[in-house]
Amino acid sequence: MNRLKFADFGRIHVGREDIPAFGIKGKAAGLCLLQIVVGLFACACGGATIDIQPATVDSQEEFEDKANSLRPGDELILHEGLYSQNGRRAVTAKGTADKPIIIRAAETGKVLLTRPADNIDRHNNIEFVDCSHLIVRGLRFQGGSSGVRFIRGEHVTFERCEIFQTGNNALTMNSGDCDSFIIRRNHIHHTGLSNSGPTEGEGMYIGCHSGSCRTTNTLVEGNYIHHLRSTSGGGNDGVEIKVGSYGNIVRDNVIHDTNIGRQYPGIFIYGGGPKVNIVEGNVIWRAGEGIQVVSDAIVRNNIIFNCSINGITAAPHGAVSRMRNVTIVNNTIANHPRGVRIRWSNTSNMIFSNNAIYCPGSTAIDASGIGEAKFSANYIAGRLSGATVDGSRFCDGGLISVAFVSPETNDFRPGPDSALIDKANSNFAPKLDFNCIARKAPFDVGAYESQGRSGNPPWRIQSGFKQCSRDTDSEKAVDPG
């Protein structure tokens, strides 16, 4: 049965209703009581709405108390202000598929969950422990060692939140198995600020490095991740999906400046699980490597430019026993010291096709062990090592200034006279392009499909959130096509 909340000014919240409670006599009082009882049974399929205001306390705050008391269907609304806590802040909330629990910010004002500065190495900002069918929306998390740590969980949606100024990493899912999460349109920035010793600063650390825990069937979509710092070998990757985690999609994220202190990838996919992970539609710049992939992944429609090491690294890693099932297609890779580094000896089912790799004055392709892999319609500007321009697997892409509309302003759409237009291998062309526009034959090389359109205009590369409309209702967590 729903719980009642007695608010100020003599009103009662029953489910979503707000009913006068006091100052009523006689028949009116009886009628009011009857309305309440009827409301309780009528709203049994719903839940209570609980509103809380900011509080600053030494150890435990009202937010934590209320969040841990939520039942399926309940909604906890945090109103504008500062919520600070000195001790551990941990929440366990278990909804159901038809009655999820919602924890969110009020529609007006900003909500900030923080903790004293001396907690930056002592406590995480918040820990969500064994949560299920939970929606967390619109909250800001400042400080803590890790910003938001998920300790196991399933069917959790974490969206439109901000995590920033953490001592170590921002969001972690490396303390037990996690399944069917949605991590969408969050702003993650300025991590790894601890000065007490070597620190990491990953934007998202997903899965366990040893493979002892896994994250599966999770969507990481439309997040804005930038200015990540690390002073240790752990790194400051934008999104890192560890060995054994599978069935995840990382798409439409904007990631830059994962190179403060150390230089680590914008996105790192280990693989090694029974299903592939998909990396698509992301834009990455000023990382160490833009994307690093080892095994079991589809990498498509990404735009990567101005990285300090490589655009894409596809090579072995000590944590992954076998390299297999990697498809890298229709990516645009520009202006790196080395566009793509490939080490594919002793691999199986590897595809590299329809990529535009423009690194004039430096190395576009550095490859070995590519004899058994499928290569086709990759257009190149720059030096090649371990490969040659043969007009089939690797083709002359011409001048970068002709290939793209305006590479100096990061506009990597094909120019009107581009060598990329209509030159893709149709067997490997994705259904959509970087801007979520349907591709039509004959297909273009690279992340954009021009189709003679003057603009392909939906979203231009810039700092901030990417705008891209997908038919998400028809898409599953894994779409290997």
N, C-alpha and C positions, 0 to 999 in steps of 0.2 A: 504494500500500500504506500501511496505517496506520503512524504513527510510535509508538514506545514512549516512555513517560515513566518514568524511574527515580526513584521517590520515596523519602522517608526510610523507615527500618525495613524495607528489603529487599522492596519490593513493586513490581510492574510494572502500569501501566495499559495494557490492550489493548482498544481501543475503549471499551466501558463496563465491562469486567471488571477485577478487581483480583486479581492472581495472585502467590503467593509466589515469590520469585526466587532466594533464596540459602539456604545452609545445608542443601541437599538433595543426597544422594550416590547413586551407583549407579543402579539401575533407576528409583528415584523421580525422580532428576534427569533421566533420559532421558524419563520420562513427562511431567515438567513441561515440558521443551523441546518435546515433541510437542504438548502442550496449547497452548503459545504459538504454534507454527507453525500449528496448526489454527485457533486463534483469529484469527490475522491474516487468513487467507483467509475465515473465516466472517464476520468483521466488515468485509470490504472495502466493504460498502455503507454503513457507518457512518463514524465519524471518531474522532479522538483527543480525549480530555478533558484539558485542561491547567489546573492550578490555580496561581494566583500569589498572593503576599502583598504587602502594601504596601512601598513603597520611596520614599525621598526622595533625589533626586540633582540635580546641577546642570544636566544637559542631557538625556540620553536615559534613559528608565526601562525596566524589564523589560516593563511593560505594552505599550509601543509596539513593542518588539522582538517579543514573542510575538504581538501582534495582527497584525502585518504578515507573520508566517510562517504564518498559518492557511490551511489548505486546505479544499476543499469537505467539509462534514460535520463539521468540527472545532468544538469548544466550548471557549471560554476563560472560566474562572470566576475572578472577582476576590473575594478574601476581605476581611473587614472591615478598615477602616483608611483611612489618608490616602495618596494617590498624588499626589505633587507633582513638577512638572517646570518647569525654568526656560526651556528653549528651545521651539521649535515641536514640537507633538505632532500627528502626522498618521498616519492609518491607511488603508490600502487592503486591503480584504477582499473576495474574489470567490468566493461560493459558486455553487451551481447550484439550479435549481428543486427538484430532488429531494434535494439535499444542501446546505441553507443553512448558513452559518456563524453561530454564536451567540456573542455576547460578553455576559456577564451577571454580575450580582452573585450571590454565594453566597446561599443561602436564609436564612441567619441573619446578622445584623449589617448595618451600613451601610458603603457604599463611597463615598468622596469623592475625585473627581479635581479637583485644584486647581492653583494656581501662585502664586508670590509676588505680593504686592500691587502691586509696581512693574511687573508685567506687564500691568496692566489696560488699557494703551494699546498695548502692544508685540506681544502674541501673543493669538490666540484660545485658548480653553481646549483645544479639540480640533477637528481637521478630518478629516472622512471623505471621501476622495478616490477617485472612480471605483469606488465600492463597488456590489456587486450581490448579491442574495439573501443579505442580511445582516440579522440580528436583534440589536438592542441593547436590553437589558432591565435595569431596576432600578438604574442607576447615577446618581450625583449629581455634577453639574458646577458648581463654584463658581468665579466669577471669570473672568478673561480679557476681552478686548475683546468679541468675540462669544463666546457660550458654546459652541454647537455649530454648526459650519459644514459643510454638505454641498456638496462641489464635484463636481457631476455625480453620476449614480448612477441605479440602477433597482432596483425590488423590494427596498426597504429598509424594515424595520419598526423603529420607535423607540418604545419603550413603557415606561411605569411608571418614567420617569426624572425627575430634578429638575434644573432649570437656574436659577441664581439669582446675584444680586450680580455682574452683568456690567457692564463699563464702557460697552458699547454695547448691541446687541440680544442676544436670547437664542438663537434658532434661525434660521439663514439658509439659504436655498436659492436664492441669486442669483449663483452662480459657474458657470453652465453648466446644461444641460437636466437635469431630474430627472423620472422617470416611475414611477408605481405605487408610491409610498411609503405607508406606514401610520404616522401619528403619533398615538399613542393613550395617553390617561390619564397624561399628563406634567404635572408641577407646575412652572410657569414664573412667576417673580416677582422683583421688585426688580431691575429693569434700569436702564441708563442712568446708572450711578453715576460715570462719569468726570468729573473736574473740570478737566482740562487744556485744555478748549475746548468748543465746542458739540458735543453728542452726541445720538445717537438712542437709542431704547430699545424697539424693537418686540419683542413676544413672539415672533412668527413673521414673517419677511420672506421671501415665497415668490415666486419669479420675478424677472426683471430689470425695473427701472423703464422702460427703453427698449424692452422686448419682445425684446431680443436673446437672452435665454434664457427658457425656459418650464418650468413645472412642470405636469404633466398626470396625470390619472387617479389622484389622490392623496386619501387619506382623512385628515382632521384631526378626530379624534373623542374626546370625553370628556375633554378637557384642562382643567386649572384654571389660569387666567392672571390675574395681578393685580399691582397696584402697579408700573406701568411709568412710567419717567421719561424725559423728553426736554427738551433745551434748544435744539434746532435745528428747522429747518423740515422735517427728515426725519421727525420724529414718533415717537410711542410707541403705535402701533396694537397691538391685541391680536393679530389675525391679518390680515395684508395679503397679498392675492393680486394680483400685478401684471398689467399689460396683456399679453394674448396667452395667458396660462395658462388652461387649460380642462379640463373633465371632472373637476373636483375637488369633494369634498364636505366642508363644514365643519359639523359637527353635534354637538349635545349638550355643547358646551363651556360652562364657567362663566367669565365674563370681567368683571372690575370694576376700577375705579381706574386707567384708562388716561388719567389727567388730571393727572399730577404734572409740573409745569414747563410742559408744553404740554398741549393738550386735543385728542386724536385719537380716531378711531373704535375701538370694540371690534372690529369686523370691517369691512374695506374690500375690496370686490370691484370690480376694474376691468373685466373682460370683454375683448371684442375678439378672442376666439378662435373656432374653428369650432364649439365646443360650449359649453353653459352650465356654470356652476358652481352648486352647490346650497348654500344656507345654511339650516339647519333645526334647530329644537329647542334653540337656544342661549339662555342667559339672560345679560343684560348690564345693568350699572348703573354709575353714576358714570364714564361715558366722556364724551368730547366729543360726538360722535355715537354712537349705539348701533351702527347699521349704515349704511355708505355704499355705495351700489351705482350703477354707471354703466351697464353693458351686460351682456347675455348671462348672466342669473342668475335663479334661482328662490329667493325668500326666503319661508320659510313656518314657521309654528309657533314663532316666536321670541317671547320675552318681554323687553321693554326698558323700563326705568324709571329715573327720577332721573338723567338725563343733563344735562349743562350747556348743550348747544347744541340738538341735535335728537334725536328718537328714531330716525328713519330719514331719510336724505338720498338722494334719487334724482334726480341732476342731472348735467350734463355735467362732463367733466374734460379738460384739455388733452392728456392722454396717450392718450385714446381718440377715434378719429376719428368714430365713429358710435354712437348710442344705439339699441339694438334689443333685443328678446327679453328683457324683464324682467317677471317675474311676482312680485307681492308679495301674499301671501294668508295669512289666518288668523294674523296676528301680534297680540300684545297690547302696546300702546304707551301708557305712562302716566307722568304727572307730569314733563313736560319744558317748558322755555320754548316750544318748538315741537315738536309731535308728529311731523309729517311735512312735509318740504320737497320738493316735486316741481317739476321743470323739464323738461317733456317735449315741447317744440316740436321738430318735425322728427325724430320718432322713429317706430318701427314695432314692432308686436306687443307692446304694453305692457298689462299687466293689474294692477288694484289692486282686490282684493275681499276681503270677509269679515274685515276688520281692525277691531279694537277700539281706538279712539284716544281716550283720556281725559286731557285736560289742562285741568281746570277752572281758570278764572281766567287762562288763557294761550291760546296759539294751538294748536289741534289740527291744522289743515290750512293750509298755505301753498303754493298751487299755481298754476302757469301752464302753458299749452300742453297741456291735458288733453283737448281736444275730441275727438281721434281715438282715445284710449285707452279700454279697457274698465274701467268702474268699476261696482261693485255691492255692496250690503249692507255698507257700511262704517258702523259705529256710532260716534258722535262725542259728546264733551262738551268744550266749549271753542269758541273763535272759529274762523271759517273765513275764509280769504282766497283769492279765485280760485275758490271753489266755494260751493255753498249746500246746506242740508239740503232735499232734495227727496223724501225717503221712498223712494228707489230707489237712487241712487248713494251718497248720504250720508243717514244716518238719525239721528234723535235717540236718543242712547244713555242718556238719563236721568242720574241721580245716580251718581257713581262709588261711593258707599257702598252703593248697591243693586246696581249692576252686578257687583261682585266681593264675594267672601266677606269679605275683610279687607284692603283695599288698604294700610292703615296698617302692616300687618305683612308686606307683599309677598305676600299670598295673592290671586292674581288669577284664581282659579277663579270661574266664574259663580255669583252668589248665587241663592237659590231664586226670587226674583222678578226676575231679571236680564232686561233687554231683549235680551241676546245669545242666549238659549236658542232653539233651533230656527229661527233667522233667517238662516242662511247661504245663499248661493247654491250649490246642490249641484253646479253645473258646475265650480266651482273648489275645492271642499273636498278637502284632502289625505286620504290613506288613514288616516294615523295622526295623533294629536295630540301636544302637547308631551311628555306622559308616555309616548309610544310605545303608546298605547291606540288600538285601532281605532275610527274614527269610524263612526257609524251614522245614517242619515237618520231624521228631519230633523236637519240638522247645526247646530252652534253657531258663532257668530261668535267670533273670537279664537283663542288658542293651545290652549285646553282644550276638550275635549268632555265635557259633564256626563252626558248620557244618563240623567238622573234619579238618578245615583249620588250618594250622600251625601258622597263624599270625593274621588273620582279620586285615590287616596292614594299612589301609589308613591313620589313624591319631592316634598319641599317646597323652595322656593327658599331657599338658604342658601350661605354660603361653603363651599368644598370641592368635591369631585367630584360631578357629577350622576349619579344612578342611573337607568338607563333600559335596558330589555331590548329589543333589536332582533333580528330574525332576520337577522343579518349574513351568514349563509351564502347566503341567497337574494338578497342585494342586491349590485348591481354598483356600480362607481365612479360611474357616472352613471345616475340614475333620473329622467328628466324629467317623470314623471307626478305 
